[in-house]
Amino acid sequence: QVQLVESGGGLVQPGGSLRLSCAASGSIFTIYSMGWYRQAPGKQRELLAAISSAGRTKYVDSVKGRFTISRDNAKNTVDLQMNSLKPEDTAVYYCAADRFKWYPLDDYWGQGTQVTVSS
């Protein structure tokens, strides 16, 4: 079992930056792949980025070059650095973990954190 808690969401102006963080507990963090999804109102949940247990990363095209996923195995955290934010990035952002898959990944979920991009 893995428990995930996201933090770092909020309101930001277009072109701004936010850093989301996900703290994991309850199991051996290093063996899990981790990722970030988002879900905007009326839309399906979308996988944005994933990082494998070995540190391999993958991104959806819409965030390549703007978002960066990273993990700190000593702190049991995975972060999502978001730059050049756009209004269409407004959504609830979810952290996810998976023991056996990494893209997609969906064994465990956090509760979500709201990101709003607006002037």
C-alpha positions, 0 to 999 in steps of 0.5 A: 500500500502506498499513500500519496499526498499532493501539495503546491497547487494554487492560482498563477498568472499565465506565463507563471510557474508552479511546483507540485510535490507529492509525498509518498508513504507506506511502502518502499518508494524506490520500487514504484514508478510515479507520475502526474495526471490532471483532470479539467472540468468535463474532460478525462483524466490525462497522464502528463508525465511519468518517472520510472523507478530507474529515473526514466521520464516520459511526457505527453506532447502538450507539456514537453519543454514546459513541465519537468518531473523529478523524484527524490528517493531519499525524501520519498517525493516526486515533483512536477515543475510547471513553467510557462503555464497557460489557462488550459493547464487549469485542472486538478492535478493528481499524483499516481504510483504503480509497482508494475507499470510506468506509462500509464500508471494507476495503482495508487492515487493522491487526493488531487491539488487544484491548479488555476491559471488565470489573470 
